Amino acid sequence: MAVIFGARHLVASVDDELDRISSASESLDVEIQVLDAHMVFDREHIEVALEKSERAFAQGRNIAKTRGTELMLYAGAERQISKALKKMGLKEGMEELAIIAFWDQEPNIILDKLGWTRDDAVLQPDPSNAIEYGIDLDGIPPGKLIDHILEMMALSELDR
């Protein structure tokens, strides 16, 4: 079980935020994965990455040691953790966060612990970073960009 939600918070220091996330994760006994919401095209993007990462763990095909990192690999359509981190991970100065919590409780418990503000609007469709995925928007009908992202995610699975 996992909960997907968005938040706003200025990341002044990646290391400080990672420490804060780790501390919240330990105290609440939950695995928390935080992604750059600008690299998330919509909620379906994360839902499919979650589904694929859970299946990889169930079938013993996972590359990463944690479910959150495996999800990030799929969401970023990458096979290498370092590339997925660079694309999907926290960056100094960012403010829009996509959060995946591997539990079935209220997301606001995590946000309260982290001191972040919930904003699911950051998970709305946003084609602005298609170039980061190597996608040329010319000729792609409105609403079809997610199909290209899902195809890239599927292709990243082939070499597992």
C-alpha positions as CSV (number, residue, x, y, z in Angstrom):
1,M,0.0,0.0,0.0
2,A,1.2,3.5,-0.8
3,V,-0.1,7.0,-0.7
4,I,0.8,9.6,-3.4
5,F,0.5,13.3,-2.7
6,G,2.1,16.6,-3.5
7,A,3.6,19.3,-1.3
8,R,5.3,22.7,-1.4
9,H,8.5,23.4,0.5
10,L,11.6,25.3,-0.5
11,V,14.6,22.9,-0.6
12,A,17.4,25.1,0.7
13,S,19.8,22.2,1.3
14,V,19.4,18.7,-0.2
15,D,21.4,17.1,2.5
16,D,19.4,18.8,5.3
17,E,16.1,17.7,3.6
18,L,17.3,14.1,3.2
19,D,18.2,14.1,6.9
20,R,14.8,15.5,7.7
21,I,13.0,12.9,5.5
22,S,15.1,10.1,7.0
23,S,14.3,11.2,10.5
24,A,10.5,11.4,9.7
25,S,10.7,8.0,8.1
26,E,12.3,6.4,11.1
27,S,10.0,8.1,13.7
28,L,6.9,7.2,11.8
29,D,8.1,3.8,10.6
30,V,7.3,4.5,7.0
31,E,9.4,4.5,3.8
32,I,9.1,8.0,2.1
33,Q,10.2,8.8,-1.4
34,V,10.3,12.4,-2.5
35,L,10.6,13.3,-6.2
36,D,10.9,16.6,-8.1
37,A,7.3,17.3,-9.0
38,H,8.4,19.1,-12.2
39,M,9.6,15.8,-13.5
40,V,6.3,14.1,-12.8
41,F,3.8,14.5,-15.7
42,D,0.8,13.6,-13.7
43,R,-0.5,11.3,-10.9
44,E,-0.8,8.4,-13.4
45,H,2.9,8.6,-14.1
46,I,3.6,7.9,-10.4
47,E,0.9,5.3,-10.1
48,V,2.3,3.3,-13.0
49,A,5.9,3.6,-11.6
50,L,4.6,2.4,-8.3
51,E,2.8,-0.6,-9.9
52,K,5.9,-1.5,-11.9
53,S,8.3,-1.1,-8.9
54,E,6.0,-3.3,-6.7
55,R,5.9,-5.9,-9.4
56,A,9.7,-5.9,-9.8
57,F,10.1,-6.5,-6.0
58,A,7.5,-9.3,-6.0
59,Q,9.3,-11.0,-8.9
60,G,12.8,-10.4,-7.6
61,R,13.7,-8.2,-10.6
62,N,14.3,-5.1,-8.6
63,I,17.6,-3.2,-9.2
64,A,17.3,-1.0,-6.0
65,K,17.3,-2.1,-2.4
66,T,14.3,0.1,-1.5
67,R,10.9,0.4,-3.0
68,G,11.2,4.2,-3.2
69,T,14.4,4.0,-5.2
70,E,13.0,1.4,-7.5
71,L,9.9,3.6,-8.0
72,M,12.2,6.5,-8.9
73,L,14.0,4.3,-11.5
74,Y,10.7,3.6,-13.2
75,A,9.4,7.1,-12.9
76,G,12.5,8.5,-14.5
77,A,12.6,5.7,-17.1
78,E,16.2,5.0,-16.1
79,R,18.1,1.8,-15.4
80,Q,20.8,3.5,-13.4
81,I,20.1,4.9,-9.9
82,S,22.6,7.9,-10.4
83,K,20.7,9.0,-13.5
84,A,17.3,8.6,-11.9
85,L,18.5,10.6,-8.9
86,K,19.8,13.4,-11.1
87,K,16.5,13.5,-13.1
88,M,13.9,12.8,-10.4
89,G,15.6,13.6,-7.1
90,L,15.7,16.7,-4.8
91,K,17.4,19.8,-6.0
92,E,18.4,22.9,-4.2
93,G,15.9,25.7,-4.8
94,M,13.0,23.4,-5.9
95,E,9.6,24.0,-4.2
96,E,7.2,21.4,-5.7
97,L,7.5,17.9,-4.4
98,A,5.8,14.6,-5.3
99,I,5.7,12.3,-2.3
100,I,5.1,8.6,-2.1
101,A,4.7,7.1,1.3
102,F,4.6,3.3,1.6
103,W,1.8,3.0,4.2
104,D,-1.9,3.3,4.4
105,Q,-2.2,6.2,6.8
106,E,-3.1,9.9,6.4
107,P,-0.4,11.8,4.4
108,N,-0.8,14.9,6.6
109,I,0.9,13.0,9.4
110,I,4.1,13.0,7.3
111,L,3.7,16.6,6.2
112,D,3.2,17.8,9.8
113,K,6.4,15.9,10.8
114,L,8.3,17.5,7.9
115,G,6.8,21.0,8.2
116,W,5.7,21.0,4.6
117,T,2.5,22.2,3.0
118,R,0.2,19.8,1.1
119,D,-0.5,20.8,-2.5
120,D,-1.7,18.0,-4.8
121,A,-1.9,20.5,-7.6
122,V,1.8,19.9,-8.2
123,L,0.8,16.5,-9.6
124,Q,-1.3,18.0,-12.3
125,P,-0.2,17.3,-15.9
126,D,2.8,19.4,-16.9
127,P,4.6,18.8,-20.2
128,S,7.3,21.4,-19.5
129,N,10.1,18.9,-18.9
130,A,9.5,16.6,-21.7
131,I,12.9,17.5,-23.1
132,E,14.5,15.9,-20.0
133,Y,13.0,12.6,-21.2
134,G,14.2,13.2,-24.7
135,I,10.7,13.8,-26.0
136,D,10.0,16.3,-28.8
137,L,6.5,17.8,-28.2
138,D,6.0,18.6,-31.9
139,G,3.3,16.4,-33.3
140,I,2.2,15.0,-30.0
141,P,-1.5,15.6,-29.5
142,P,-2.6,17.3,-26.3
143,G,-3.1,14.7,-23.5
144,K,-1.0,12.0,-25.3
145,L,2.4,12.9,-23.7
146,I,1.7,10.5,-20.8
147,D,1.5,7.7,-23.3
148,H,5.1,8.5,-24.4
149,I,6.3,8.5,-20.8
150,L,4.6,5.2,-20.0
151,E,6.2,3.7,-23.2
152,M,9.6,4.9,-22.0
153,M,9.0,3.3,-18.6
154,A,8.0,0.0,-20.2
155,L,11.2,0.1,-22.4
156,S,13.4,0.7,-19.4
157,E,12.0,-2.6,-18.0
158,L,13.3,-4.7,-21.0
159,D,16.8,-5.2,-19.8
160,R,16.0,-6.4,-16.3
